[in-house]
Amino acid sequence: MEYILKPWPWYVSGPLIALIMFLLLYFGRTFGMSSNLRTLCAIGGAGKRAKFFDFDWKSQRWNLVVVLGAIIGGFIAHQFLSNPIQIDLSDATIKDLAAFGFNNAGQSLLPSELFSWDAVFTIKGILILVVGGFLIGFGTRYAGGCTSGHAITGLSSLQLPSLIAVIGFFLGGLIMIHLIYPILF
């Protein structure tokens, strides 16, 4: 008997996210990956060089469980829950992706032209990681949090700055993929 794995339906995952957010808000906690990175930097001693990292990181130890959960969850999802099926893309999309250098478009969710060690250890790959990492770090600090923090915690607690940040994230993504990405690649 063949078992085909499918993503959780919205009526399961949505209420679970709502339950987690309710519990976090009830206990006065927030959710976001950038706060975990800040905590890791503080543990590593970055507070000696930058005031932003000089805080009581021990009060945020609980938040590091999110990092551990993301690592373990990503491993479980990839190793045990992935369904390696061909993606049904239109011929026009495959042609457009081929023009960008994606030779096996639709064969996997993560194209090897971007998500392989061979791609990372090129000058282009390293530049993408360094420049992209800098821009994400700067944007996260400038926006006062990351996409998950604003979109999940901020919106669920009805914060106007988070709504503005999420709109900015989406607009930035649209500008990047439709205007900047075609110029770069």
ChimeraX commands (.cxc) that place a marker at each C-alpha (Angstrom):
marker #1 position 0.00,0.00,0.00 radius 0.5
marker #1 position 1.45,3.30,-1.06 radius 0.5
marker #1 position 1.15,6.14,1.42 radius 0.5
marker #1 position 1.25,9.63,-0.08 radius 0.5
marker #1 position 2.17,12.37,2.35 radius 0.5
marker #1 position 0.25,15.61,2.12 radius 0.5
marker #1 position 0.61,18.93,3.91 radius 0.5
marker #1 position -1.58,19.50,6.91 radius 0.5
marker #1 position -4.85,21.12,5.88 radius 0.5
marker #1 position -5.50,24.71,6.93 radius 0.5
marker #1 position -8.19,23.64,9.40 radius 0.5
marker #1 position -5.55,21.72,11.39 radius 0.5
marker #1 position -2.47,23.94,11.07 radius 0.5
marker #1 position -4.33,27.26,11.41 radius 0.5
marker #1 position -5.94,26.47,14.78 radius 0.5
marker #1 position -2.63,25.02,16.03 radius 0.5
marker #1 position -0.84,28.28,15.19 radius 0.5
marker #1 position -3.67,30.21,16.87 radius 0.5
marker #1 position -3.39,28.02,19.98 radius 0.5
marker #1 position 0.38,28.53,20.18 radius 0.5
marker #1 position -0.04,32.29,19.74 radius 0.5
marker #1 position -2.73,32.40,22.44 radius 0.5
marker #1 position -0.40,30.58,24.85 radius 0.5
marker #1 position 2.53,32.86,24.00 radius 0.5
marker #1 position 0.44,36.00,24.47 radius 0.5
marker #1 position -1.10,34.63,27.65 radius 0.5
marker #1 position 2.33,34.02,29.15 radius 0.5
marker #1 position 3.68,37.37,27.89 radius 0.5
marker #1 position 6.03,35.89,25.32 radius 0.5
marker #1 position 6.64,36.72,21.67 radius 0.5
marker #1 position 7.60,34.59,18.72 radius 0.5
marker #1 position 10.19,35.40,16.11 radius 0.5
marker #1 position 13.39,33.92,14.76 radius 0.5
marker #1 position 15.43,37.14,14.90 radius 0.5
marker #1 position 15.09,37.27,18.68 radius 0.5
marker #1 position 16.61,33.79,18.79 radius 0.5
marker #1 position 19.59,34.97,16.75 radius 0.5
marker #1 position 20.00,37.93,19.10 radius 0.5
marker #1 position 19.99,35.53,22.06 radius 0.5
marker #1 position 22.59,33.27,20.41 radius 0.5
marker #1 position 24.81,36.29,19.70 radius 0.5
marker #1 position 24.48,37.43,23.33 radius 0.5
marker #1 position 25.45,33.96,24.54 radius 0.5
marker #1 position 28.52,34.14,22.27 radius 0.5
marker #1 position 29.62,37.42,23.89 radius 0.5
marker #1 position 28.54,39.91,21.22 radius 0.5
marker #1 position 27.29,42.18,24.03 radius 0.5
marker #1 position 30.91,43.19,24.67 radius 0.5
marker #1 position 31.05,44.81,21.22 radius 0.5
marker #1 position 27.49,45.96,20.53 radius 0.5
marker #1 position 25.02,47.31,23.06 radius 0.5
marker #1 position 22.12,45.69,21.17 radius 0.5
marker #1 position 23.37,42.26,22.30 radius 0.5
marker #1 position 24.06,43.33,25.89 radius 0.5
marker #1 position 21.01,42.00,27.72 radius 0.5
marker #1 position 20.04,39.20,30.10 radius 0.5
marker #1 position 19.97,36.35,27.59 radius 0.5
marker #1 position 19.17,33.83,30.32 radius 0.5
marker #1 position 15.65,35.23,30.48 radius 0.5
marker #1 position 15.27,34.22,26.81 radius 0.5
marker #1 position 16.51,30.62,27.11 radius 0.5
marker #1 position 13.00,29.31,26.54 radius 0.5
marker #1 position 13.04,30.96,23.12 radius 0.5
marker #1 position 15.99,28.81,22.03 radius 0.5
marker #1 position 13.61,25.86,22.01 radius 0.5
marker #1 position 12.17,27.42,18.84 radius 0.5
marker #1 position 15.58,27.12,17.14 radius 0.5
marker #1 position 15.96,23.52,18.27 radius 0.5
marker #1 position 12.41,22.77,17.13 radius 0.5
marker #1 position 13.05,24.34,13.72 radius 0.5
marker #1 position 16.19,22.24,13.25 radius 0.5
marker #1 position 14.57,18.99,14.40 radius 0.5
marker #1 position 11.33,19.74,12.55 radius 0.5
marker #1 position 13.20,20.56,9.34 radius 0.5
marker #1 position 15.14,17.31,9.59 radius 0.5
marker #1 position 11.99,15.25,10.23 radius 0.5
marker #1 position 10.10,16.98,7.43 radius 0.5
marker #1 position 12.91,16.44,4.94 radius 0.5
marker #1 position 13.81,12.88,5.92 radius 0.5
marker #1 position 10.42,11.40,6.71 radius 0.5
marker #1 position 7.62,13.62,5.45 radius 0.5
marker #1 position 8.87,14.74,2.04 radius 0.5
marker #1 position 6.97,13.55,-0.96 radius 0.5
marker #1 position 9.42,13.59,-3.88 radius 0.5
marker #1 position 6.94,14.08,-6.67 radius 0.5
marker #1 position 7.33,16.08,-9.80 radius 0.5
marker #1 position 5.83,19.56,-9.56 radius 0.5
marker #1 position 3.19,20.33,-12.16 radius 0.5
marker #1 position 4.44,23.54,-13.78 radius 0.5
marker #1 position 3.16,25.10,-16.97 radius 0.5
marker #1 position 5.34,24.96,-20.07 radius 0.5
marker #1 position 5.65,28.76,-20.00 radius 0.5
marker #1 position 6.98,28.67,-16.41 radius 0.5
marker #1 position 9.47,25.92,-17.26 radius 0.5
marker #1 position 10.64,27.95,-20.26 radius 0.5
marker #1 position 11.01,31.11,-18.14 radius 0.5
marker #1 position 12.95,29.24,-15.46 radius 0.5
marker #1 position 15.18,27.64,-18.09 radius 0.5
marker #1 position 16.03,31.15,-19.32 radius 0.5
marker #1 position 17.24,31.90,-15.77 radius 0.5
marker #1 position 19.43,28.77,-15.80 radius 0.5
marker #1 position 17.17,26.29,-14.01 radius 0.5
marker #1 position 17.63,23.14,-16.05 radius 0.5
marker #1 position 15.41,20.78,-14.05 radius 0.5
marker #1 position 12.48,23.08,-13.25 radius 0.5
marker #1 position 9.65,21.17,-11.64 radius 0.5
marker #1 position 11.76,18.18,-10.63 radius 0.5
marker #1 position 11.97,19.24,-6.96 radius 0.5
marker #1 position 10.90,22.01,-4.63 radius 0.5
marker #1 position 14.51,23.05,-4.05 radius 0.5
marker #1 position 16.35,23.55,-7.35 radius 0.5
marker #1 position 19.93,22.31,-7.20 radius 0.5
marker #1 position 21.08,25.46,-9.02 radius 0.5
marker #1 position 20.38,27.34,-5.77 radius 0.5
marker #1 position 20.21,24.73,-3.01 radius 0.5
marker #1 position 23.31,22.55,-3.32 radius 0.5
marker #1 position 26.82,22.74,-1.93 radius 0.5
marker #1 position 28.13,23.23,-5.45 radius 0.5
marker #1 position 25.98,26.35,-5.80 radius 0.5
marker #1 position 26.95,27.71,-2.38 radius 0.5
marker #1 position 30.71,27.42,-2.90 radius 0.5
marker #1 position 30.87,29.68,-5.93 radius 0.5
marker #1 position 31.60,33.39,-5.93 radius 0.5
marker #1 position 27.98,34.06,-6.88 radius 0.5
marker #1 position 26.71,31.76,-4.10 radius 0.5
marker #1 position 28.92,33.32,-1.44 radius 0.5
marker #1 position 27.95,36.83,-2.56 radius 0.5
marker #1 position 24.27,35.91,-2.38 radius 0.5
marker #1 position 24.73,34.57,1.15 radius 0.5
marker #1 position 26.81,37.51,2.40 radius 0.5
marker #1 position 24.86,40.33,0.76 radius 0.5
marker #1 position 21.50,38.62,1.38 radius 0.5
marker #1 position 22.43,37.92,5.01 radius 0.5
marker #1 position 23.47,41.53,5.53 radius 0.5
marker #1 position 20.27,42.86,3.95 radius 0.5
marker #1 position 18.09,40.49,5.97 radius 0.5
marker #1 position 19.93,41.36,9.18 radius 0.5
marker #1 position 19.72,45.08,8.50 radius 0.5
marker #1 position 16.04,44.85,7.52 radius 0.5
marker #1 position 15.19,42.77,10.56 radius 0.5
marker #1 position 16.87,45.23,12.89 radius 0.5
marker #1 position 15.39,48.25,11.09 radius 0.5
marker #1 position 11.87,46.76,11.13 radius 0.5
marker #1 position 12.17,45.72,14.77 radius 0.5
marker #1 position 11.72,42.04,14.02 radius 0.5
marker #1 position 11.56,39.39,11.36 radius 0.5
marker #1 position 8.78,38.25,9.07 radius 0.5
marker #1 position 7.61,35.49,11.41 radius 0.5
marker #1 position 7.66,37.78,14.42 radius 0.5
marker #1 position 5.66,40.54,12.75 radius 0.5
marker #1 position 3.35,38.31,10.71 radius 0.5
marker #1 position 2.51,35.88,13.49 radius 0.5
marker #1 position 3.04,37.62,16.83 radius 0.5
marker #1 position 2.57,41.23,15.74 radius 0.5
marker #1 position -0.55,40.72,13.66 radius 0.5
marker #1 position -2.16,38.40,16.22 radius 0.5
marker #1 position -1.70,41.09,18.88 radius 0.5
marker #1 position -3.12,43.72,16.48 radius 0.5
marker #1 position 0.00,45.88,16.28 radius 0.5
marker #1 position -0.13,48.50,13.52 radius 0.5
marker #1 position 3.69,48.58,13.07 radius 0.5
marker #1 position 3.59,44.85,12.35 radius 0.5
marker #1 position 0.88,45.32,9.74 radius 0.5
marker #1 position 2.99,48.00,8.07 radius 0.5
marker #1 position 6.09,45.76,8.25 radius 0.5
marker #1 position 4.24,42.77,6.74 radius 0.5
marker #1 position 2.93,44.93,3.88 radius 0.5
marker #1 position 6.51,46.13,3.36 radius 0.5
marker #1 position 7.82,42.54,3.35 radius 0.5
marker #1 position 5.34,41.54,0.66 radius 0.5
marker #1 position 5.99,44.63,-1.45 radius 0.5
marker #1 position 9.74,44.09,-1.12 radius 0.5
marker #1 position 9.36,40.47,-2.18 radius 0.5
marker #1 position 7.29,41.42,-5.21 radius 0.5
marker #1 position 9.78,44.11,-6.23 radius 0.5
marker #1 position 12.67,41.70,-5.78 radius 0.5
marker #1 position 11.24,38.82,-7.78 radius 0.5
marker #1 position 9.72,40.87,-10.60 radius 0.5
marker #1 position 12.21,43.74,-10.99 radius 0.5
marker #1 position 15.57,43.02,-9.35 radius 0.5
marker #1 position 15.96,39.23,-9.72 radius 0.5
marker #1 position 15.64,39.26,-13.54 radius 0.5
marker #1 position 18.42,41.88,-13.71 radius 0.5
marker #1 position 20.75,39.90,-11.41 radius 0.5
marker #1 position 20.18,36.48,-12.92 radius 0.5
marker link #1:1,2 radius 0.2
marker link #1:2,3 radius 0.2
marker link #1:3,4 radius 0.2
marker link #1:4,5 radius 0.2
marker link #1:5,6 radius 0.2
marker link #1:6,7 radius 0.2
marker link #1:7,8 radius 0.2
marker link #1:8,9 radius 0.2
marker link #1:9,10 radius 0.2
marker link #1:10,11 radius 0.2
marker link #1:11,12 radius 0.2
marker link #1:12,13 radius 0.2
marker link #1:13,14 radius 0.2
marker link #1:14,15 radius 0.2
marker link #1:15,16 radius 0.2
marker link #1:16,17 radius 0.2
marker link #1:17,18 radius 0.2
marker link #1:18,19 radius 0.2
marker link #1:19,20 radius 0.2
marker link #1:20,21 radius 0.2
marker link #1:21,22 radius 0.2
marker link #1:22,23 radius 0.2
marker link #1:23,24 radius 0.2
marker link #1:24,25 radius 0.2
marker link #1:25,26 radius 0.2
marker link #1:26,27 radius 0.2
marker link #1:27,28 radius 0.2
marker link #1:28,29 radius 0.2
marker link #1:29,30 radius 0.2
marker link #1:30,31 radius 0.2
marker link #1:31,32 radius 0.2
marker link #1:32,33 radius 0.2
marker link #1:33,34 radius 0.2
marker link #1:34,35 radius 0.2
marker link #1:35,36 radius 0.2
marker link #1:36,37 radius 0.2
marker link #1:37,38 radius 0.2
marker link #1:38,39 radius 0.2
marker link #1:39,40 radius 0.2
marker link #1:40,41 radius 0.2
marker link #1:41,42 radius 0.2
marker link #1:42,43 radius 0.2
marker link #1:43,44 radius 0.2
marker link #1:44,45 radius 0.2
marker link #1:45,46 radius 0.2
marker link #1:46,47 radius 0.2
marker link #1:47,48 radius 0.2
marker link #1:48,49 radius 0.2
marker link #1:49,50 radius 0.2
marker link #1:50,51 radius 0.2
marker link #1:51,52 radius 0.2
marker link #1:52,53 radius 0.2
marker link #1:53,54 radius 0.2
marker link #1:54,55 radius 0.2
marker link #1:55,56 radius 0.2
marker link #1:56,57 radius 0.2
marker link #1:57,58 radius 0.2
marker link #1:58,59 radius 0.2
marker link #1:59,60 radius 0.2
marker link #1:60,61 radius 0.2
marker link #1:61,62 radius 0.2
marker link #1:62,63 radius 0.2
marker link #1:63,64 radius 0.2
marker link #1:64,65 radius 0.2
marker link #1:65,66 radius 0.2
marker link #1:66,67 radius 0.2
marker link #1:67,68 radius 0.2
marker link #1:68,69 radius 0.2
marker link #1:69,70 radius 0.2
marker link #1:70,71 radius 0.2
marker link #1:71,72 radius 0.2
marker link #1:72,73 radius 0.2
marker link #1:73,74 radius 0.2
marker link #1:74,75 radius 0.2
marker link #1:75,76 radius 0.2
marker link #1:76,77 radius 0.2
marker link #1:77,78 radius 0.2
marker link #1:78,79 radius 0.2
marker link #1:79,80 radius 0.2
marker link #1:80,81 radius 0.2
marker link #1:81,82 radius 0.2
marker link #1:82,83 radius 0.2
marker link #1:83,84 radius 0.2
marker link #1:84,85 radius 0.2
marker link #1:85,86 radius 0.2
marker link #1:86,87 radius 0.2
marker link #1:87,88 radius 0.2
marker link #1:88,89 radius 0.2
marker link #1:89,90 radius 0.2
marker link #1:90,91 radius 0.2
marker link #1:91,92 radius 0.2
marker link #1:92,93 radius 0.2
marker link #1:93,94 radius 0.2
marker link #1:94,95 radius 0.2
marker link #1:95,96 radius 0.2
marker link #1:96,97 radius 0.2
marker link #1:97,98 radius 0.2
marker link #1:98,99 radius 0.2
marker link #1:99,100 radius 0.2
marker link #1:100,101 radius 0.2
marker link #1:101,102 radius 0.2
marker link #1:102,103 radius 0.2
marker link #1:103,104 radius 0.2
marker link #1:104,105 radius 0.2
marker link #1:105,106 radius 0.2
marker link #1:106,107 radius 0.2
marker link #1:107,108 radius 0.2
marker link #1:108,109 radius 0.2
marker link #1:109,110 radius 0.2
marker link #1:110,111 radius 0.2
marker link #1:111,112 radius 0.2
marker link #1:112,113 radius 0.2
marker link #1:113,114 radius 0.2
marker link #1:114,115 radius 0.2
marker link #1:115,116 radius 0.2
marker link #1:116,117 radius 0.2
marker link #1:117,118 radius 0.2
marker link #1:118,119 radius 0.2
marker link #1:119,120 radius 0.2
marker link #1:120,121 radius 0.2
marker link #1:121,122 radius 0.2
marker link #1:122,123 radius 0.2
marker link #1:123,124 radius 0.2
marker link #1:124,125 radius 0.2
marker link #1:125,126 radius 0.2
marker link #1:126,127 radius 0.2
marker link #1:127,128 radius 0.2
marker link #1:128,129 radius 0.2
marker link #1:129,130 radius 0.2
marker link #1:130,131 radius 0.2
marker link #1:131,132 radius 0.2
marker link #1:132,133 radius 0.2
marker link #1:133,134 radius 0.2
marker link #1:134,135 radius 0.2
marker link #1:135,136 radius 0.2
marker link #1:136,137 radius 0.2
marker link #1:137,138 radius 0.2
marker link #1:138,139 radius 0.2
marker link #1:139,140 radius 0.2
marker link #1:140,141 radius 0.2
marker link #1:141,142 radius 0.2
marker link #1:142,143 radius 0.2
marker link #1:143,144 radius 0.2
marker link #1:144,145 radius 0.2
marker link #1:145,146 radius 0.2
marker link #1:146,147 radius 0.2
marker link #1:147,148 radius 0.2
marker link #1:148,149 radius 0.2
marker link #1:149,150 radius 0.2
marker link #1:150,151 radius 0.2
marker link #1:151,152 radius 0.2
marker link #1:152,153 radius 0.2
marker link #1:153,154 radius 0.2
marker link #1:154,155 radius 0.2
marker link #1:155,156 radius 0.2
marker link #1:156,157 radius 0.2
marker link #1:157,158 radius 0.2
marker link #1:158,159 radius 0.2
marker link #1:159,160 radius 0.2
marker link #1:160,161 radius 0.2
marker link #1:161,162 radius 0.2
marker link #1:162,163 radius 0.2
marker link #1:163,164 radius 0.2
marker link #1:164,165 radius 0.2
marker link #1:165,166 radius 0.2
marker link #1:166,167 radius 0.2
marker link #1:167,168 radius 0.2
marker link #1:168,169 radius 0.2
marker link #1:169,170 radius 0.2
marker link #1:170,171 radius 0.2
marker link #1:171,172 radius 0.2
marker link #1:172,173 radius 0.2
marker link #1:173,174 radius 0.2
marker link #1:174,175 radius 0.2
marker link #1:175,176 radius 0.2
marker link #1:176,177 radius 0.2
marker link #1:177,178 radius 0.2
marker link #1:178,179 radius 0.2
marker link #1:179,180 radius 0.2
marker link #1:180,181 radius 0.2
marker link #1:181,182 radius 0.2
marker link #1:182,183 radius 0.2
marker link #1:183,184 radius 0.2
marker link #1:184,185 radius 0.2
view
